[in-house]
Amino acid sequence: MARNQLRPIVRMRSTAGTGTTYVTRKNRRNDPDRMVLRKYDPAARRHVEFREER
């Protein structure tokens, strides 16, 4: 597999509704479903869940 197919770049959008995004890579073999990470949202000034958008 090519590099871009195995570890694609995904955007993580804040669930707080602030529009803040993180950009990361994920391994499709280990995480075939949408990723959810708890990260810091500077607009909300607290940690919130960030969900993968497609």
C-alpha positions as a printed Julia matrix, in Angstrom:
54×3 Matrix{Float64}:
   0.0    0.0    0.0
   1.09   3.51  -0.64
   1.81   5.76   2.28
  -1.25   7.95   1.77
  -3.62   4.98   1.69
  -2.37   3.35   4.89
  -2.01   6.48   7.06
  -4.29   9.21   5.69
  -4.41  12.73   7.06
  -7.63  13.33   9.0
  -9.17  16.48  10.44
 -10.51  16.4   13.99
 -13.33  18.9   14.66
 -14.32  20.08  18.15
 -17.68  18.94  19.53
 -17.96  22.22  21.48
 -19.09  23.97  18.29
 -16.21  26.45  18.19
 -14.92  25.35  14.8
 -11.48  24.43  16.14
  -9.74  21.61  14.27
  -6.66  19.46  14.74
  -4.9   17.71  11.85
  -3.38  14.28  12.45
  -2.73  10.94  10.77
  -4.37   7.64  11.59
  -3.63   4.02  10.82
  -6.58   2.49   8.97
  -5.63  -1.05   9.98
  -5.72  -0.28  13.71
  -8.55   2.3   13.68
 -10.99   1.57  10.83
 -13.82   3.52  12.53
 -13.98   7.25  13.08
 -11.52   8.45  15.69
 -12.53  10.36  18.83
  -9.85  12.08  20.9
 -10.09  14.29  23.97
  -7.94  17.36  23.29
  -7.67  20.99  24.37
  -9.91  23.5   22.6
  -8.36  26.98  22.94
 -11.59  28.75  21.94
 -13.6   26.94  24.64
 -10.58  27.01  26.99
 -11.13  23.43  28.15
 -10.65  19.83  27.05
 -13.42  18.51  24.8
 -13.93  15.58  22.44
 -12.7   15.99  18.89
 -14.3   13.73  16.28
 -12.93  12.77  12.9
 -14.7   14.41   9.98
 -14.64  13.03   6.45
